């Protein structure tokens, strides 16, 4: 055993016996080493382990333990063997986010230590810590002390439906707080003089890998629902392919998709979807594939199997899942002016208040009223490209002329200002000042995966492509309309 060898290296060969006492001493030491190795063979975790086993909470309930997710892949022995073999070639195939110190701990042992001293309350709409303390008959001064403490934001901004637990040893003062602020995390605050020590922690989780596929019959969302995936995961899929496919207009019956993703469980109960690990979308017969890769900076990004970034310079649409009401045209009848003139952009029909996002990173060169455009924003994307967003109801807080915005950032909301007959977003795209059809322009080349990571990524992509191919053996999940048509 490797560990036995390591221990043995720490000892020199015993010299010729000089006394029976020394011989027994060496035998005793070797026996201890052997017993340690046999009883605890798995004490040494691999540094590169992607999903090490969950560490249990010790008697010291707030020991700073770091725990990553455990994996539970529902697969046949043959599939599991194949997967284990692939992971041994390249462990980071399942992209694991860096663990935080103090994560992976359950708060339940704390509640069980003194169950009679804990008071619990479900946060109601409009609740503050002050209101909850008053409702439970506790000293409300703790609310002020918490607000003055570092890292207090989660306890200051409570969310309806979440649970707050309060420890009170004397029935009046608050010694500690446990706030279940999400499905996977909790906040712990303990009294320390006139302040509270507040820290955020993650619950111990296990991860199940799921594979699904679907075919669009009436709509993508219906197909996703039949396939058993949430709206959130569907949105994540459209974000991955959104630079190549305009999901507002290009999705049609017969399009198909495949997904390999994580389901995250806490205490055997599924809490949320995790990351998409690999995906395929077939749109009008053209196949698009994306493979997840966590870069050196810890950010999960998606690349085509040959290493080209799925993220392009420009998003295909500034409004998610809207309907195009008017296309780019050199001659269009204007519904308000009642005459024909060029329409130098694309109109996205959407309800008032729908978020509008910047299609690329850049600098705002105009924000405010602009004639028939109504409330409009113009963004410069370097010296070559610019985009315009018109008829908006309002602008996002904190942005002004000269502000820099990120790709996908919400810059305002759909409205009906200017010369319009109803709420929609008018979107224009210009190259060197010349109007170009936003629906057909050719995207600038995107940055490929860094050369230093290329070899590892190719091995990972080869594995995940094989897994995507194997999904063809699953039953097809088709998106049917409610009427069955």
N, C-alpha and C positions, 0 to 999 in steps of 0.2 A: 504493500500500500504506500502511496506517495508520502502520506503524512508520517507513517512509521519511519520511513527513510529519513525524513527531515529531522525527526526527533533523534534518531540514532546518530546523526552527524554531530549532535551537540556533545557527544560523549566519546572519549578516547577508549581504545581497547584497554581493558584492565591489565595492569602489570602482573607478572607472575605472583601467585598467591603468597602473601607474607603472613596472613593470619586469617583464620576462619571468619572472623568478624567482618573484615573488609570484603570478602567474597559475598557474604550475605547482604552487605550494603549494596553492592552492584546488582545482585539479583533482585532486590527489593525495588530499586529504581527502574530497572527494565520492566518489571511487572507492572509498575504504575503507568509507565508509558504505554505498554501494550493494552492495559485496561482502558486507558483514556481514548486510544484510537478505536478500539472495538466498540466502546459504548457511545462515542460521539463521532461517527465517521463523517458527518456532514457539517461539522462546525465551520469549516472554511468555505466561504462563499466565493464563487468566481467573481473577479473584479468586473468582468464583462457580462455578468448575468443580466438578462433583460427583465425577467420576471422572477426574482427571488421570492421565496415563500414569505408569508406574512408573519411578522414578529408579534407575539402576543404581548399584551399589556402586563407589566410586572406589578408587584405589590406597590411600588412607588409609582402611583398612577400617572404622573406627569413626567416620567423619564423621557429624555430627548431621544427617541428612537426614530430611525428613518426606514420607511417600508415602501417598497414598490409594489405594483400590482401583481397578483398571482394569475396565471393563465389557466383557463379551463376550456379547451377546445373540444367541442362535441364532434368527434370524427371517428371513423372506423380505425382499428389498430393499424391497418395498412396506411391510411392517410396520415395518422399520427406519426408513424415511423418515417414516412417520407418527409413530413414537416420537420421532425427532429433532426434528420440528416441535413436538411437545408439550413436550419438554424446553426448547426455546428460549423457550417461554411462561413456564415456571415450573421453573427448574433443581432446586429442592429436592424434586421429585417422588420421587426416589430418596433416601430419608432416609440421609444419611451421618453417621456418628458423628464428632465432632471428633478429628482425628489427634493423637497424642502426639508430642512432640519425640523424635527418635531412633527413630521407628518405620519400618517398611517396609524393613528391611535383612536381607539373607541372611547367615547365619553361615558358609556354605560357603567363600567366598573366604578366610576366616581359616584354615580347616582345610587349604586347598590351599597356603597360603603356606609352611607347615612341616609337611608330612604326617607326617614321621618323629618329630616331637616331641609329637604329640598321642596320648593314650591314651583309648580310649572304652569305656564300660561301660553295659549296660542295667541299670536299677535293678530289683533283685529285692525281693520282699516282705520287709519287715523291714530293708531296707538303710538305712544312714545314710551321710553323707559320710565319717565316720570309717571305717566298714566298707569302703567302696569304695576309699578311699585305701590301706588296709591290704591289700586284695585285689590291688591293682595294684602293690604294692611301693613306694608313695610315702610321704613323710613325713606322718604323721597329724596333726602340729601345725597344718597348714593348716586342719583342720576347726574348731579352736578359734578361729583368726583370722577365719575366715568368719563364725562364729556371733557374734562380737563386732562385726562390721561392720554398717553401716546397710543396710537393704533385703535382709537375708539370709534372710528367711522362706522363699522358694522353695527355697533350697539346704539349709535346715535340715529342711524337710518334703518330702522327695523322694517321688515317686509311682511305684509299680511299673509297669514297662513303658516308662517314659520313658528317654531316652538322656542320659548325662552325658559330656562331653568334657573332658579335662584336659591343659593344656599344661605340659610339664616340659622345660626346656632342658638341665638337668643330670641328668635321670633320677631325681631324688630329690625336689626341691621342686616345688610347684605354682605356676606363674607366672600361669595364667589358667584359668577354667572357662567352658564353654559348656553350658548345661542346656536341653534341648528340653522345656520344661515344658508345652506344649500343642501342638495341631496348627497354631496360628497365631502362636505367640510363643516367645521364647527368652530366657534370662537370661545376661548376660555379667558376669563378675567378673574384674578384673585386680588383681594385687598392687600395693600402694602402701604401702611401708614395713611397718608391723606390722598393716595392715588391707587390706581389698579394696574397691575401688570397684565397686559392684554396681548394675546397671541392667537393666530389662526392655525388650525390643524386640519389635516385631511384624514378621513376615515379609512380604515383598511379595506381595500377593494380587491375583487378578483375580476378578471377580464375573460369573457367568452368571445371567440372569433366567430363571426357569422358570415355566411355567403348567401346572397339572394340574387335573383334576376327577375326582370319584368319586361313586358311588352306594352307599348302604348296602343290602346284601342280608341279611347275617347279623350283622355288627358293624362299628362305626366303624373299629376297628383293622385288621380284615381289608380293608375298603375302602381305607384309607390305604396298606396294604402293596401292594395291587394297583396303586394309583396311583403307587407308587414313592417314597413319602415316609416318613421315619423316624418312630419313636415319639416322638422329641423334638419334631419339627415338628408332629406330631398333637397333642401336649400343648399346644404353643404356640397352636394353633388353638382348642382347647377353652378355654384361658385367655382368649382374646380374646372369645369368645362366652359364657363361663361365667356372666356376670351375667344373661343373658337365657334361656339354655337349661340345664336341669339334665341333663348328659350321663349321669348315673347312671340316670335313669328315662325321659327324654323322647325319646331317639334311637330311631328305629324304621325298619324296612325301607321304602325309598322316599325317605328323606332324602338330600339331595345336598349336595355342597360343591365350591367352586372356590377355588384358591389361586394367588396370584402371589407368588413369593418368590425370595430370592437363594441360589445355591449358591456357596460360596467355594472357590477353587482356589489352590494353591501349586505353582509349577513344572508346571502342566498337570495336576495331580492334585487331584481333589475332596477337600477336607478336612472340610467341615462345611456345614450349612445356615446361611444368614444370616438376615436379618430377613424377616418376612412383610410385604409391601408393600400387599397388598389381599386381601380374603377375602370369601367368601359362603357362608352355610350356610342351606339350606332345610329347616326342621324342621316336619313336619306341615303342609306347604303354605305356611307363613309364611316370608318371605324376610328374612334378616338380612345386612347388608353392613357391612364395617369397612374403613376407610382409614387407613394409617399416617401419622403426622405427628410430626416432631421439634420439640418445643417450644423456647422460648428457653433453657430450662435444660438442653437437650441430651438430655432423656429422650424416648424413642420412645413415643408414646401412640396409641391407636386411637379413631377417631370414626366415627359413622354419616355417610353422604354429606352430610347437612344440618348436620353440625357438633356433634351431641350425643355426649357421651363414652360409649364402650362400657363404661367402668368405672363401675359403680354403687356405691351405698353398701354393699351387702351381697352377698357371694358366695352363689350358690344352694345350694351344698353345702359342708360343712366337711371332707369326705373325698372325695378324687378317685376316680371310677370304682368306687364301691362299690354294693352292691345294697341297696335299701330292704327291710327285713324287717318293718317295722311302721310304719304311717302314723299321722298325727294323727287321733285319734278320741275321741268323748265316751264311748264304751263299748267297751272292749277286754278280752278275757280274758287275764289276766296269767299267763304260763307258770310262774312261781315261786309266787306267792300263790294260784294256782288259783281266782281269782274275777274277776268283771268290774268294771272301773273305768275312769275316763277315762285316755286316753293323750295327754298334753299336748305331745307332741313327735314327732319322727321318728327311727326307729332305722335306722342304716346298718350293715349287716352287712359286716364287714371282718376280715381276719386280724389277730391280735394283733401290735402293733407298727406298724400302719399310721399314718402321720403324720396328726395332726389340726390343722387350721389355723383361725385366727380368721377369721370371715366378714366382719368389719369392724374398723376401727381403734377402739380404746377403752382403757379402764382396767380392770384386774382388780380385782374387789371381793370375790371369794372364790376360794381355791385350797386344796384339801385334801379330806379325807373329808366326805361330806354324806349321812348316812343311807343309804337305799336307792339313792341315786345313785352310791354308792361314791366313788372319786376324781373330783372334779368341779371345773370352773372356771366362774365366772360373770363375764362381761365387760359393763361398762356402756358404752354408746355414746351419751354425752350424757344428757340428762334424760329422753328419750323411749323409747329402745330399750335392750334388754339381751338377751344370749344365754347359754345354758347348755350345757355339754359334759360328759357324764357317763360313768361306768364306765371311765375311762381307766386304763391300766396305770401310766403315770408322766407326769411333767410335764417340759417342756423346762428345761434349765439357765438360770439367770439371771432367771427370771420369778418373781414373788412378788406378794402382795397389794399393790396400789398401782402395780404396773408398768404402763406403757403398751405396747400391742402394735399392730403394723401389720396392715392387711388382708392375709390370706394367710400371715401368720407362723405357723410351726409352734409350737404351744403344748404339745403332748404326743403321746401314742400311744394307739391303741385298746387296750382291755383288757376284762376281765370282772369288775371289782370291783363290789360292791353286789349288789342283787337282780337277777341275770341268769342266763340259762341257757347263755350262750355269748358269745364276744367280739363286741362291736359298740359303736358310738357312739350314745348317746341325745342328741339335739340339740333344744333348745327356743328359741323366739323370742317375746319379749314386747314389747308396746307399752303404755307406761304401766302396767306390771305385769300386763297381761292376756295370757294365752297366745294366740298367733296361729299358724295353720298355716304353717310355714316354706315349704311348697311352693307356696302360693297367695297369699301376701301381696304387696301392691303396693309396688314399690320406690320410695323417695323419688327426686325428680328429681335427675339428675346435672348437674354443671357443664358447660356447652357450651364449645366452643373460644373462646379469648379474642377479643374483637372486633377487636383489632389484627392478628390472624392469619387472620381469617375469609375475606377476599377471596382470599388466596393459597391457603388450603385448598380453597375451593370450586373453583378452577381445577384444582388437583391432583386432587380427588375426581372431577371430570368426566372427566378423562383416564383414571383408573384404573377407573372404572365402565365406560367404553368397552372397556377391555382385558378386564374380567371378562365383558362381553357377548360378546366375540370368542372366548372359550374354548369356547363352544358348538360351534365347528367341530371341536374335538378329539374323539378317540374316548373314549367313556365308560369309566372304570376302575371296575368294579363289585367290591364286596367279596363274594366267594363263600366259603362254608364249605368246610372240607377235604373233606367228603363230597360236595360238589357240590350239596347241597340248597338 
